[in-house]
Amino acid sequence: MLFNRLLPAPARPTSITTLDGSDLEYVDIYKYLGVWLDCKLSFQTHIKHLQSKIKSRVGFLFRNKASFTHAAKLTLVKLTILPILDFGDVIYKSMLGKAPPYLSSLVTMATPTHSTSSSRCISLIIPKANTSFGRLSFQFSAACDWNEWQKSLKLETYLPHQLQTSAI
């Protein structure tokens, strides 16, 4: 894989040969240590993969909600959904204070101005980005992606209590 954020991308090489003479396969996306990488480093494949995994589990819980007690539902969420977010998800780890300080400092939680059902969502402050390159930054894209996940997956009731209370 050749990483390049230029638009348009340079021509793809016909082959890549190692020092011992063997040819390497050229790929546009690759899963490395549980994180899907693409040649533009946009992480869109990784995000879509996480959304798909989480959506299927939330769907199972929703379809079977009458079968479980509230405590059982919380346990299922903690065992099946939160580990997906926790593994390899820098945004979530940054919000919990489990990421290195240089990353955690790039994620700022928004303070709700009034109490509504939507204020239970934990939103991140989206920094101003004047260029398309700025919109590719971790600080901008992490906040946008997290806020979108909050809306589309309705995660507000599944976040750890200490994270919810620190946002209010």
C-alpha positions as CSV (number, residue, x, y, z in Angstrom):
1,M,0.0,0.0,0.0
2,L,1.3,3.4,-0.9
3,F,-0.1,6.2,1.4
4,N,-0.9,9.4,-0.4
5,R,-3.5,12.1,0.3
6,L,-3.0,14.0,-2.9
7,L,-5.9,14.5,-5.3
8,P,-5.8,12.9,-7.8
9,A,-3.7,10.0,-6.6
10,P,-0.5,9.3,-8.6
11,A,-0.5,6.4,-11.0
12,R,-0.4,3.0,-9.3
13,P,2.9,1.2,-9.8
14,T,2.7,-1.9,-11.9
15,S,4.7,-3.9,-9.3
16,I,6.7,-3.5,-6.2
17,T,9.8,-5.7,-5.9
18,T,11.6,-6.3,-2.7
19,L,15.4,-6.5,-2.3
20,D,15.3,-10.3,-2.6
21,G,13.4,-10.1,-5.9
22,S,9.9,-11.1,-4.8
23,D,6.9,-9.1,-5.9
24,L,4.6,-7.5,-3.4
25,E,0.8,-7.4,-3.8
26,Y,-0.5,-3.8,-4.1
27,V,-3.6,-3.2,-2.0
28,D,-5.8,-0.2,-1.5
29,I,-7.1,-1.2,2.0
30,Y,-5.5,-3.5,4.6
31,K,-6.4,-4.6,8.1
32,Y,-3.5,-4.1,10.5
33,L,-3.8,-4.9,14.2
34,G,-7.5,-4.7,14.0
35,V,-7.6,-1.3,12.2
36,W,-8.6,-1.0,8.6
37,L,-6.1,1.3,6.7
38,D,-6.6,2.8,3.3
39,C,-4.2,4.5,1.0
40,K,-5.6,8.0,1.8
41,L,-5.6,7.4,5.6
42,S,-9.2,8.5,5.8
43,F,-10.2,5.6,8.0
44,Q,-13.6,5.5,6.3
45,T,-13.4,1.7,5.8
46,H,-12.6,1.3,9.5
47,I,-15.4,3.5,10.6
48,K,-17.9,1.7,8.3
49,H,-16.7,-1.6,9.5
50,L,-17.2,-0.5,13.2
51,Q,-20.6,0.9,12.4
52,S,-21.7,-2.3,10.8
53,K,-20.5,-4.4,13.7
54,I,-22.2,-2.2,16.3
55,K,-25.4,-1.8,14.3
56,S,-25.9,-5.6,14.1
57,R,-25.4,-5.9,17.9
58,V,-27.7,-3.0,18.6
59,G,-30.3,-4.5,16.2
60,F,-30.1,-7.8,18.1
61,L,-30.6,-6.0,21.4
62,F,-33.5,-4.0,20.0
63,R,-35.3,-7.0,18.6
64,N,-34.9,-8.9,21.8
65,K,-35.3,-6.1,24.3
66,A,-38.4,-7.7,26.0
67,S,-36.4,-10.8,26.7
68,F,-33.8,-9.2,29.0
69,T,-33.8,-7.3,32.2
70,H,-32.3,-3.8,32.3
71,A,-29.2,-5.2,34.1
72,A,-28.8,-7.9,31.5
73,K,-29.1,-5.3,28.7
74,L,-26.4,-3.2,30.3
75,T,-24.2,-6.3,30.7
76,L,-24.7,-7.3,27.0
77,V,-23.8,-3.8,25.9
78,K,-20.7,-3.8,28.0
79,L,-19.6,-7.2,26.7
80,T,-20.6,-6.9,23.0
81,I,-20.6,-3.2,22.0
82,L,-18.2,-1.3,24.1
83,P,-15.2,-3.6,23.4
84,I,-15.7,-2.8,19.7
85,L,-15.4,0.9,20.4
86,D,-12.6,0.5,22.9
87,F,-10.3,-1.6,20.7
88,G,-8.5,0.6,18.3
89,D,-10.9,3.5,18.7
90,V,-8.7,6.5,19.6
91,I,-11.7,8.8,19.9
92,Y,-13.4,6.7,22.6
93,K,-10.1,6.1,24.4
94,S,-9.3,9.8,24.3
95,M,-12.7,10.6,25.8
96,L,-12.1,8.1,28.6
97,G,-8.6,9.5,29.3
98,K,-7.0,6.2,28.2
99,A,-5.2,7.6,25.2
100,P,-1.8,9.3,25.3
101,P,-2.1,13.0,26.4
102,Y,-1.1,14.3,23.0
103,L,-4.2,12.6,21.5
104,S,-6.6,13.3,24.4
105,S,-5.8,17.0,24.2
106,L,-7.2,17.0,20.7
107,V,-10.7,15.8,21.8
108,T,-12.9,18.3,23.7
109,M,-16.4,17.4,25.0
110,A,-19.1,20.0,24.4
111,T,-21.1,21.2,27.4
112,P,-24.8,21.0,27.0
113,T,-26.5,24.3,27.4
114,H,-29.9,23.0,28.5
115,S,-31.4,19.7,29.6
116,T,-33.1,17.8,26.8
117,S,-33.1,14.2,25.7
118,S,-30.5,15.1,23.1
119,S,-28.2,16.6,25.8
120,R,-27.6,13.1,27.0
121,C,-25.6,12.6,23.9
122,I,-22.0,13.4,24.5
123,S,-20.9,15.7,21.7
124,L,-17.4,16.8,20.8
125,I,-16.5,20.3,19.9
126,I,-15.8,20.5,16.2
127,P,-12.8,22.8,15.5
128,K,-12.9,25.2,12.6
129,A,-11.2,23.8,9.5
130,N,-10.7,26.2,6.6
131,T,-9.2,23.8,4.1
132,S,-9.9,20.3,2.9
133,F,-6.6,19.2,4.4
134,G,-7.7,20.6,7.8
135,R,-10.9,18.6,7.6
136,L,-8.7,15.4,7.3
137,S,-7.0,16.1,10.6
138,F,-7.7,13.9,13.6
139,Q,-9.1,16.7,15.7
140,F,-11.7,17.7,13.1
141,S,-12.7,14.2,11.7
142,A,-12.8,12.6,15.2
143,A,-15.3,15.2,16.4
144,C,-17.4,14.9,13.3
145,D,-17.4,11.1,13.3
146,W,-18.2,10.8,17.0
147,N,-21.0,13.3,16.8
148,E,-22.5,11.5,13.8
149,W,-22.2,8.1,15.7
150,Q,-24.1,9.6,18.6
151,K,-27.0,10.5,16.3
152,S,-27.1,7.5,14.1
153,L,-26.5,4.8,16.7
154,K,-28.1,6.5,19.7
155,L,-25.3,5.6,22.0
156,E,-26.1,8.0,24.8
157,T,-27.6,5.3,27.0
158,Y,-24.7,2.9,26.5
159,L,-21.7,5.1,27.6
160,P,-20.0,4.6,30.9
161,H,-21.7,6.7,33.7
162,Q,-18.5,8.5,34.5
163,L,-18.2,9.8,30.9
164,Q,-21.9,10.9,30.9
165,T,-21.5,12.8,34.2
166,S,-18.3,14.5,33.1
167,A,-20.1,15.8,30.0
168,I,-23.0,17.4,31.9
